[in-house]
């Protein structure tokens, strides 16, 4: 079984969402806990490079972000999205 950790966005709980039983288990983060969502730290990283930029269209935004992602090392991504299991 696959486990998918997601936030409580309305789209994730839409009645029309079809979640295959015995294939995917959804675990919802508590409300207002963006610090627990690893992708939020990654988006903050992306925003550092896009702040103040002006784009003419969505394609330009996608290309710009794609260039940023291509330059990210595995170590950078791991450091942004990983959590220490040490307590």
Secondary structure in CASP SS format (residue, H / E / C, confidence):
PFRMAT SS
TARGET T0000
AUTHOR 0000-0000-0000
METHOD secondary structure of the structure
MODEL  1
X C 1.00
X E 1.00
X E 1.00
X E 1.00
X E 1.00
X E 1.00
X C 1.00
X C 1.00
X C 1.00
X H 1.00
X H 1.00
X H 1.00
X H 1.00
X C 1.00
X C 1.00
X C 1.00
X C 1.00
X C 1.00
X C 1.00
X C 1.00
X C 1.00
X C 1.00
X C 1.00
X E 1.00
X E 1.00
X E 1.00
X E 1.00
X E 1.00
X C 1.00
X C 1.00
X C 1.00
X C 1.00
X C 1.00
X H 1.00
X H 1.00
X H 1.00
X C 1.00
X H 1.00
X H 1.00
X H 1.00
X H 1.00
X H 1.00
X H 1.00
X H 1.00
X H 1.00
X H 1.00
X H 1.00
X H 1.00
X H 1.00
X H 1.00
X C 1.00
X C 1.00
X C 1.00
X C 1.00
X C 1.00
X C 1.00
X C 1.00
X H 1.00
X H 1.00
X H 1.00
X H 1.00
X H 1.00
X H 1.00
X H 1.00
X H 1.00
X H 1.00
X H 1.00
X H 1.00
X H 1.00
X H 1.00
X H 1.00
X C 1.00
X C 1.00
X H 1.00
X H 1.00
X H 1.00
X H 1.00
X H 1.00
X H 1.00
X H 1.00
X H 1.00
X C 1.00
X C 1.00
X C 1.00
X C 1.00
X C 1.00
X C 1.00
END
